[in-house]
């Protein structure tokens, strides 16, 4: 079983990854390959360097390179994949035959409040930058860029994450029970 997550910044993907990890799925991210590449290039890991690193990897290895690398590492293992950001990554994961893509949605206001609370390095410090980054990640100018809107259109399941943790967990349980029996 391979479950992929897509969604905008601070929509709740990390919380959902933790939930699936507690169910026994290995946790991986398309960003893991980028982080490794950044370390090898001796480039500081920031949100912008992750985005640009992903573009460079896609330019050199093709638009599905991040997914292809993870599939090789997983070798059929059950996992939850965070940060799927392009339709080509989805297409690569679907080749495995047991892949479900979940889009996590949350309002801009909710995501901004979560982002301020989590205070991760590289997160925007002002709302204007947050909104600008959102717009940049929505649609790709070429096959190397992030394309969250087109990726979200491929989702098998949508989770609206504007409520409590308990509401999110109830939604996840429903999804989990549905796919375990399919």
C-alpha positions as CSV (number, residue, x, y, z in Angstrom):
1,X,0.0,0.0,0.0
2,X,1.3,3.4,-1.0
3,X,-0.4,6.6,0.1
4,X,0.6,9.9,-1.3
5,X,-0.2,13.3,0.1
6,X,-0.5,16.6,-1.8
7,X,-1.6,20.0,-0.5
8,X,-0.5,23.5,0.1
9,X,2.0,24.6,2.7
10,X,0.7,24.1,6.3
11,X,-2.4,22.2,5.2
12,X,-1.6,19.4,7.7
13,X,0.4,16.9,5.6
14,X,3.0,16.3,8.4
15,X,0.2,15.6,10.9
16,X,-1.3,13.1,8.5
17,X,2.1,11.5,7.8
18,X,2.5,10.9,11.6
19,X,-1.0,9.3,11.7
20,X,-0.2,6.9,8.9
21,X,3.2,6.1,10.5
22,X,1.4,5.0,13.6
23,X,-0.5,2.6,11.4
24,X,2.8,1.0,10.4
25,X,3.5,2.7,7.1
26,X,7.0,3.9,6.4
27,X,7.2,7.7,6.1
28,X,9.0,9.2,3.1
29,X,8.9,12.5,1.3
30,X,9.6,13.5,-2.3
31,X,11.7,16.2,-0.6
32,X,14.1,13.6,0.9
33,X,15.8,13.2,-2.4
34,X,16.1,17.0,-2.7
35,X,17.6,17.3,0.8
36,X,20.2,14.7,0.0
37,X,21.1,16.5,-3.2
38,X,21.4,19.9,-1.3
39,X,23.7,18.3,1.3
40,X,25.9,16.9,-1.5
41,X,26.0,20.4,-3.1
42,X,26.7,21.9,0.3
43,X,23.6,24.2,0.0
44,X,21.7,25.3,3.0
45,X,18.3,23.7,3.3
46,X,15.7,26.4,3.0
47,X,12.2,26.4,1.5
48,X,13.6,28.2,-1.6
49,X,16.6,25.9,-1.9
50,X,14.3,22.9,-1.7
51,X,12.1,24.3,-4.5
52,X,15.0,25.2,-6.7
53,X,16.7,21.9,-5.9
54,X,13.6,20.0,-7.0
55,X,13.5,22.0,-10.2
56,X,17.2,21.2,-11.0
57,X,16.7,17.5,-10.2
58,X,13.6,17.4,-12.5
59,X,15.5,19.2,-15.3
60,X,18.3,16.7,-15.2
61,X,16.4,13.5,-14.4
62,X,13.0,14.1,-15.8
63,X,9.7,15.3,-14.2
64,X,9.1,12.1,-12.2
65,X,12.7,11.7,-10.9
66,X,11.8,12.3,-7.2
67,X,9.0,9.7,-7.3
68,X,11.2,7.3,-9.3
69,X,14.0,7.6,-6.7
70,X,11.6,6.9,-3.8
71,X,10.0,3.9,-5.5
72,X,13.5,2.4,-5.9
73,X,14.2,2.9,-2.2
74,X,10.9,1.6,-1.1
75,X,11.1,-1.6,-3.2
76,X,7.4,-2.5,-2.7
77,X,7.3,-1.5,1.0
78,X,4.1,0.0,2.4
79,X,4.6,3.8,2.9
80,X,3.1,7.2,3.1
81,X,4.7,9.7,0.8
82,X,4.6,13.4,1.7
83,X,5.0,16.4,-0.6
84,X,3.9,15.1,-4.0
85,X,3.9,18.2,-6.1
86,X,3.6,17.3,-9.8
87,X,1.3,15.1,-12.0
88,X,4.4,13.2,-13.3
89,X,5.2,12.1,-9.7
90,X,1.6,10.9,-9.4
91,X,1.9,9.0,-12.7
92,X,5.1,7.3,-11.5
93,X,3.6,6.2,-8.2
94,X,0.5,4.9,-9.9
95,X,2.6,2.4,-11.8
96,X,3.0,0.5,-8.6
97,X,-0.7,-0.4,-8.6
98,X,-1.5,0.1,-4.9
99,X,-1.3,3.9,-4.8
100,X,-3.9,6.4,-3.5
101,X,-3.4,10.1,-3.6
102,X,-4.9,12.3,-0.9
103,X,-5.3,16.0,-1.3
104,X,-5.3,17.9,2.0
105,X,-7.1,21.2,1.9
106,X,-7.3,23.9,4.5
107,X,-8.2,27.6,4.3
108,X,-5.5,30.2,3.8
109,X,-6.3,31.6,7.2
110,X,-6.0,28.2,8.9
111,X,-2.8,27.4,7.1
112,X,-1.3,30.8,8.0
113,X,-2.2,30.3,11.7
114,X,-0.6,26.8,11.7
115,X,2.5,28.1,10.0
116,X,3.0,30.8,12.6
117,X,2.6,28.2,15.4
118,X,4.9,25.6,14.0
119,X,7.7,28.2,13.3
120,X,9.8,26.0,11.0
121,X,13.1,27.3,9.6
122,X,12.5,28.7,6.2
123,X,8.8,29.4,6.7
124,X,7.7,32.9,5.6
125,X,7.6,35.4,8.4
126,X,4.9,37.6,6.9
127,X,1.5,36.8,5.3
128,X,2.4,38.6,2.0
129,X,5.4,36.2,1.5
130,X,3.2,33.2,2.5
131,X,0.5,34.1,-0.1
132,X,3.2,34.8,-2.8
133,X,4.8,31.4,-2.2
134,X,1.4,29.8,-2.5
135,X,0.8,31.3,-5.9
136,X,4.2,30.3,-7.1
137,X,3.6,26.7,-6.2
138,X,0.1,26.4,-7.7
139,X,1.1,26.1,-11.4
140,X,4.3,25.2,-13.1
141,X,5.8,27.2,-15.9
142,X,7.6,24.1,-17.2
143,X,7.9,20.3,-16.3
144,X,10.6,21.1,-13.7
145,X,8.3,23.2,-11.5
146,X,5.7,22.5,-8.8
147,X,2.2,22.2,-10.0
148,X,0.0,21.7,-7.0
149,X,-3.3,22.5,-8.7
150,X,-2.8,20.0,-11.5
151,X,-1.6,17.4,-8.9
152,X,-4.6,18.0,-6.7
153,X,-6.9,17.2,-9.7
154,X,-5.5,13.7,-9.6
155,X,-6.5,13.0,-6.0
156,X,-8.4,9.9,-5.2
157,X,-9.6,11.3,-1.9
158,X,-9.9,14.8,-0.5
159,X,-9.6,15.8,3.2
160,X,-10.9,19.2,4.3
161,X,-8.6,20.0,7.3
162,X,-10.1,23.1,8.8
163,X,-11.3,21.5,12.1
164,X,-9.9,19.8,15.1
165,X,-7.3,17.0,15.3
166,X,-10.2,14.7,16.3
167,X,-12.2,15.6,13.2
168,X,-9.1,14.9,11.0
169,X,-8.5,11.5,12.7
170,X,-12.1,10.5,12.1
171,X,-11.7,11.4,8.4
172,X,-8.5,9.4,8.2
173,X,-10.1,6.4,9.9
174,X,-12.8,6.4,7.3
175,X,-10.3,6.5,4.5
176,X,-8.1,3.8,6.1
177,X,-11.0,1.5,6.5
178,X,-12.1,2.1,3.0
179,X,-8.8,1.3,1.4
180,X,-8.0,-1.7,3.6
181,X,-11.1,-3.4,2.3
182,X,-10.5,-2.6,-1.4
